[in-house]
Amino acid sequence: MQVKRLTFLVATGLSFVLFTGTTLADGQLHWRQSHKEAIEIRLIALAIAYPRTSFFANDEVFIAEQELAKEESRFIKLVYDFLPYQSPLSSYGLNYSLVHKVNAIRDTTCDESLWEMRTALAQRRQADRSAAGWKYAAETPIADLDRRQAKLRCYRTTSDDYEKVFREPTTESPY
C-alpha cells in the first residue's frame, strides 16, 4: 500500500514538473546574448592608455568615428583589450585616413559623454603628473572634441577580433 502511494506521488510530481514548468521557464529568460558586430571606424584620438602589465589584460580607450553610411557617422568610445604578448592598437599608428574594420561587442555599461571622459582625464592628470592629454590621430579634421557633449556609445573589441579583419586606406576625402 505504501509503495503504491509513494509511486503515485512521485509520478504525479514528476508529471507536474514536466508539463507545467518548461514552457514558462523558457519564456522568462532575460539574459542578453552579446554578439559581435562588424563596424567600420576611423580613430580620432587615444583617450586613455593605461600602463601595461605583464600578467593581466591591458586596455586602451579610443574616441572613434563609426561610419554608418556614406557621409553619415557618429562618435563612439572604443575599448581595445589586449594581452601582454599582443600589440596595442596604438602601435598600428593613429591615422584618420585608415578605415579600421573590427568585430566589436556593444557594451552599454561603459557609455559616457565626452565631458565625463575629460573630467576623468583631468583627475588622472592631477594624481599622476605623467598623464598626458588626448593624443589625436594624424590628419584628423575633428580637433574640437573639447566642445562636444555627445553621449558616446561604447564598443569593446579584443586584439584577436581586430587581427581577424583588415585595414585599408581610403581614397575618399574626410568629411
C-alpha positions as a Python dict, from the first residue, in 0.01 Angstrom:
ca = {
    (1, 'M'): (0, 0, 0),
    (2, 'Q'): (283, 242, 93),
    (3, 'V'): (479, 159, -222),
    (4, 'K'): (178, 225, -447),
    (5, 'R'): (109, 553, -271),
    (6, 'L'): (472, 664, -295),
    (7, 'T'): (487, 566, -664),
    (8, 'F'): (168, 761, -733),
    (9, 'L'): (301, 1075, -557),
    (10, 'V'): (635, 1059, -740),
    (11, 'A'): (464, 1010, -1076),
    (12, 'T'): (223, 1297, -1008),
    (13, 'G'): (504, 1529, -900),
    (14, 'L'): (720, 1436, -1197),
    (15, 'S'): (436, 1488, -1446),
    (16, 'F'): (357, 1823, -1283),
    (17, 'V'): (716, 1938, -1321),
    (18, 'L'): (746, 1812, -1678),
    (19, 'F'): (420, 1955, -1810),
    (20, 'T'): (394, 2288, -1632),
    (21, 'G'): (742, 2433, -1588),
    (22, 'T'): (921, 2405, -1918),
    (23, 'T'): (731, 2648, -2137),
    (24, 'L'): (707, 2911, -1864),
    (25, 'A'): (1077, 2894, -1785),
    (26, 'D'): (1178, 2933, -2150),
    (27, 'G'): (970, 3248, -2188),
    (28, 'Q'): (1113, 3416, -1882),
    (29, 'L'): (1484, 3407, -1963),
    (30, 'H'): (1611, 3763, -1982),
    (31, 'W'): (1979, 3703, -2047),
    (32, 'R'): (2130, 3922, -2309),
    (33, 'Q'): (2307, 3740, -2583),
    (34, 'S'): (2606, 3959, -2658),
    (35, 'H'): (2700, 3924, -3019),
    (36, 'K'): (2984, 4071, -3215),
    (37, 'E'): (2905, 4308, -3494),
    (38, 'A'): (3136, 4426, -3767),
    (39, 'I'): (3181, 4803, -3751),
    (40, 'E'): (3390, 5040, -3959),
    (41, 'I'): (3568, 5314, -3767),
    (42, 'R'): (3823, 5590, -3804),
    (43, 'L'): (4037, 5657, -3499),
    (44, 'I'): (4020, 6019, -3382),
    (45, 'A'): (4206, 6017, -3052),
    (46, 'L'): (4366, 5789, -2798),
    (47, 'A'): (4184, 5890, -2481),
    (48, 'I'): (4339, 5658, -2222),
    (49, 'A'): (4636, 5425, -2242),
    (50, 'Y'): (4674, 5253, -1909),
    (51, 'P'): (5021, 5138, -1803),
    (52, 'R'): (5091, 4794, -1949),
    (53, 'T'): (5117, 4492, -1724),
    (54, 'S'): (5291, 4167, -1800),
    (55, 'F'): (5042, 3946, -1614),
    (56, 'F'): (4693, 4077, -1688),
    (57, 'A'): (4492, 4202, -1983),
    (58, 'N'): (4559, 4562, -2087),
    (59, 'D'): (4319, 4826, -2217),
    (60, 'E'): (4330, 5127, -2444),
    (61, 'V'): (4036, 5363, -2485),
    (62, 'F'): (3982, 5547, -2812),
    (63, 'I'): (3742, 5805, -2943),
    (64, 'A'): (3646, 5695, -3290),
    (65, 'E'): (3409, 5785, -3565),
    (66, 'Q'): (3180, 5500, -3668),
    (67, 'E'): (3081, 5506, -4031),
    (68, 'L'): (2710, 5428, -4062),
    (69, 'A'): (2660, 5508, -4429),
    (70, 'K'): (2813, 5729, -4695),
    (71, 'E'): (2862, 6070, -4532),
    (72, 'E'): (2687, 5957, -4211),
    (73, 'S'): (2877, 5882, -3893),
    (74, 'R'): (2874, 5911, -3515),
    (75, 'F'): (3133, 5929, -3239),
    (76, 'I'): (3187, 5616, -3030),
    (77, 'K'): (3409, 5506, -2746),
    (78, 'L'): (3618, 5200, -2837),
    (79, 'V'): (3776, 4992, -2562),
    (80, 'Y'): (4053, 4776, -2703),
    (81, 'D'): (4156, 4480, -2484),
    (82, 'F'): (4484, 4302, -2546),
    (83, 'L'): (4707, 4058, -2364),
    (84, 'P'): (5071, 4130, -2269),
    (85, 'Y'): (5212, 3941, -2568),
    (86, 'Q'): (4978, 4115, -2818),
    (87, 'S'): (5024, 4454, -2981),
    (88, 'P'): (4817, 4751, -2866),
    (89, 'L'): (4601, 4920, -3129),
    (90, 'S'): (4802, 5240, -3089),
    (91, 'S'): (5111, 5056, -3214),
    (92, 'Y'): (4949, 5035, -3559),
    (93, 'G'): (4956, 5413, -3563),
    (94, 'L'): (4688, 5676, -3522),
    (95, 'N'): (4589, 5771, -3873),
    (96, 'Y'): (4247, 5915, -3955),
    (97, 'S'): (4269, 5816, -4322),
    (98, 'L'): (4264, 5444, -4232),
    (99, 'V'): (3926, 5275, -4203),
    (100, 'H'): (3950, 5002, -3941),
    (101, 'K'): (3704, 4716, -3966),
    (102, 'V'): (3664, 4547, -3629),
    (103, 'N'): (3432, 4295, -3472),
    (104, 'A'): (3305, 4456, -3154),
    (105, 'I'): (3051, 4398, -2881),
    (106, 'R'): (2819, 4682, -2777),
    (107, 'D'): (2868, 4747, -2405),
    (108, 'T'): (2608, 4979, -2251),
    (109, 'T'): (2779, 4972, -1911),
    (110, 'C'): (3065, 5194, -2029),
    (111, 'D'): (2867, 5455, -2224),
    (112, 'E'): (2973, 5805, -2122),
    (113, 'S'): (2988, 6155, -2257),
    (114, 'L'): (3299, 6333, -2378),
    (115, 'W'): (3264, 6566, -2080),
    (116, 'E'): (3279, 6270, -1838),
    (117, 'M'): (3586, 6138, -2018),
    (118, 'R'): (3756, 6479, -1997),
    (119, 'T'): (3676, 6503, -1624),
    (120, 'A'): (3828, 6160, -1560),
    (121, 'L'): (4136, 6259, -1758),
    (122, 'A'): (4175, 6581, -1559),
    (123, 'Q'): (4152, 6389, -1231),
    (124, 'R'): (4409, 6143, -1356),
    (125, 'R'): (4643, 6426, -1452),
    (126, 'Q'): (4623, 6572, -1102),
    (127, 'A'): (4703, 6235, -946),
    (128, 'D'): (4976, 6143, -1193),
    (129, 'R'): (5183, 6421, -1346),
    (130, 'S'): (5296, 6197, -1632),
    (131, 'A'): (4940, 6152, -1764),
    (132, 'A'): (4910, 6342, -2088),
    (133, 'G'): (4601, 6464, -2270),
    (134, 'W'): (4428, 6301, -2561),
    (135, 'K'): (4659, 6202, -2843),
    (136, 'Y'): (4490, 6294, -3173),
    (137, 'A'): (4529, 6095, -3493),
    (138, 'A'): (4723, 6237, -3783),
    (139, 'E'): (4520, 6422, -4045),
    (140, 'T'): (4203, 6428, -3836),
    (141, 'P'): (3965, 6708, -3934),
    (142, 'I'): (3799, 6681, -3593),
    (143, 'A'): (4001, 6879, -3343),
    (144, 'D'): (3718, 7027, -3136),
    (145, 'L'): (3625, 6730, -2916),
    (146, 'D'): (3651, 6958, -2613),
    (147, 'R'): (3341, 7149, -2725),
    (148, 'R'): (3120, 6846, -2789),
    (149, 'Q'): (2890, 6700, -2524),
    (150, 'A'): (2758, 6390, -2703),
    (151, 'K'): (2697, 6067, -2514),
    (152, 'L'): (2919, 5808, -2674),
    (153, 'R'): (2812, 5451, -2739),
    (154, 'C'): (3074, 5212, -2606),
    (155, 'Y'): (3207, 4915, -2801),
    (156, 'R'): (3458, 4656, -2683),
    (157, 'T'): (3696, 4466, -2905),
    (158, 'T'): (3999, 4249, -2850),
    (159, 'S'): (4327, 4209, -3028),
    (160, 'D'): (4211, 3873, -3164),
    (161, 'D'): (3897, 4028, -3316),
    (162, 'Y'): (4097, 4312, -3466),
    (163, 'E'): (4361, 4095, -3627),
    (164, 'K'): (4096, 3883, -3800),
    (165, 'V'): (3987, 4180, -4007),
    (166, 'F'): (4187, 4401, -4237),
    (167, 'R'): (4271, 4767, -4258),
    (168, 'E'): (4291, 4961, -4579),
    (169, 'P'): (4349, 5326, -4666),
    (170, 'T'): (4059, 5513, -4816),
    (171, 'T'): (4070, 5732, -5124),
    (172, 'E'): (3774, 5938, -5006),
    (173, 'S'): (3832, 6277, -4853),
    (174, 'P'): (3739, 6306, -4484),
    (175, 'Y'): (3401, 6464, -4428),
}
